Amino acid sequence: MSKHIKTIGSTIALACLLTACGPVDDEDDMSTSNTQGVVAAMAKSNGLKSDHEPTTIAFKSDTKQPATSKDSAWLPSQQDQYTVLFDLNSNGLNEAYKGELVAFAQYLNKHPNQKVHVDGFTCELGSAEYNVALGQRRAYAISKFLESKGVASRQIILVSYGKERPADPAHNELAYTKNRRVEVFF
């Protein structure tokens, strides 16, 4: 019985992953449905409880947290990295990532000589030229968000690697989801 339930769960997760890929969307809409569907499917396939609350994935290389009113001594290091995931063929910024980006902007506003790297990446789907351009649009979307919060453009270093540096080298939808990203680090 348990094996049958796992098989059904895996089938549902696969169906969700396959249907999560939407049409091309180069506009800056705030849609999160595709990413949420993939994340929910990933949770189900790993046996985690999945509710209908919005869910996102963010990877950090360090446990330090951005400055808040309680902890104003936070200083970013080169090891601090924040990953923002994107939907297929999209450069629309997901609302769930904005809180962390606002904290980075506040830090950068207080430290005008500090620079931040914003590196755009894509999954392996599509041509090399298209993916470099899409990675650039994704990095630019993060850059524009930071600038809208007062960060000077001279503080932001934009790079697009396209599909050349995958976070996960596998050739499946889970890997593609991890690779559609922007990495923000100091």
N, C-alpha and C positions, 0 to 999 in steps of 0.2 A: 504494500500500500504506500509506504513512504517513498519507495523508488518511483512509483507511478506519479505521485505528487511532484517529485523533483523533475521528472520528465515533462510534466505539464507546465511547471514553472519555468523550465528552460525554454520550452517552446514559446510561451508567452513573452519571455524576455527577448528571445530572438525576434519575434514579431514586432515588439516595441522598438527594438534597435533598427530594424529594417524600415519601419514606418516613420522613424524619427527624422530621417533625412528629408528635408523640405526642398522647395524650389529655390532657385537662385534669388538671393535677397541682398542687394548691395546697398540698400538704404539703411539709415541709422534708426530703424524701428527698435522698440524695446521688447520684442517678442522673446519669450523664454520657453515656449512650449517644447521645441525640439530638444533642447538641452535637458529640460526637466524629464521628458519621456525617456531619454537615454539613461539619465541618472536613476530614475525609478526602476528601469529594467535591470540596471547593474545591481541595484540593491536587492531586487527580487532574486536574481540569479545567484547572489552570494548568501541567500537565506536571511537577509536582514528585513526587519519590519519596514514596510513601505506604506506611508500614509499619503494623503493627497496634498500635503503642505509643499510649497515650492522648495526645491532642493537644488543645490549647486555643488560643484566640486572645486576646491581650491587647494593647491599644493604649496606648502611652504617648506623651505629648507631649514628654517630655524624656528624656535619656539618663542622668540622675542615678539612682542606686540607693538604696534605703532603707538605713538604718544596719545594719551588720553588725559582728561583732567586729573585722574588719579595717578598717572605715571608719566610725568613730563620729562623724565630723564632718558627716555628711549632714544637711542641713536642707531640708525641703520648701519649695517656693515656690508661688505661685499658679499657675504654669505646669505644675507636676507634676500629672498626672492619670493615674488608673488605671481601666481599663474592665473590668468583669466582665460576661460574657455569660451569658444564661439561655436555657433551652429554652422552647418555645412554651407559653404559659399556665402557666408555672412560676415559683416564687420559691425553688426549691431551690438552694442554693449549691454549685457545682461544687468538688470537692476541690482542683483544680489552682490555684485562686485564693487558697487559704488562706495559703500561705507569704508572699505579698506583703502580705496583710491583717494577718498577725501582725506583720510588720515595721512597718507603720503603727501598730498598737496599741502596740508597744514604744516607738515614738517619742512617741506621744500620752501614754503613761504617764509618760514622763520630762519631758514639757512639758505640765503640766495646764492651762495657759492657752491652749494651741493648740486651734483648732477645725478640724473636718473637715466638708466638705460631702459628702453622700451623696445623689445625685440619681438617681431611678428613671425609666426610659423603657420604652416598648413599641414593637412594630411597629404598623402601621396596621390590622391585623386586629382586629375587635371594635369595640364602641361606645366613645365618648369616656369615658363614666362607668366602664365596666369597665376600660379601659386606665389611667385615673388611679388606680383602686384597685389594679390589678396593679402598677403602677410603685411605689406606696407600699409594697406588700407586699415587693417586691424590695429597696427601700431599707431597709426595716425588717429584712429578713433580714441584710443587711450590718451594720446598726447593732447588732443582737443579737449577731452574731459578734464585733464589736469590743468590745462590753460584756462578753462572756464572757471576753475577754482582759484585762479590767481597765480599759477606757476608760470614763470617766464619761459618762453620757447627756447632760450639759450641754455636752460637747465636740462633740457630733454634731448637725449641722443636716440634717434630712431634708426632701426636696422630691420631689414626683412630677410629672413633666410628661406622663405618659401617652404618647400618640403625637404630641404637638405639636412636638417638636424632634428630628426623625429625624437620625441620623448619616449615613444614606444615603437620599436622597429617592426612589430608584428603587422600582418596584413589582414586585419579584421576590424569590425566596427568599433570595438572598444579602444583599440589602438588609434584609429582615426579620430575618435572623440578626444583622446588625450593630446593628440598632435595639433588640433585646431586651437591654437592658443597664442597668447601674448605673455611673455615673461617680463616682469617689471623688477628691476633690481638696482641697487645703489653701487 
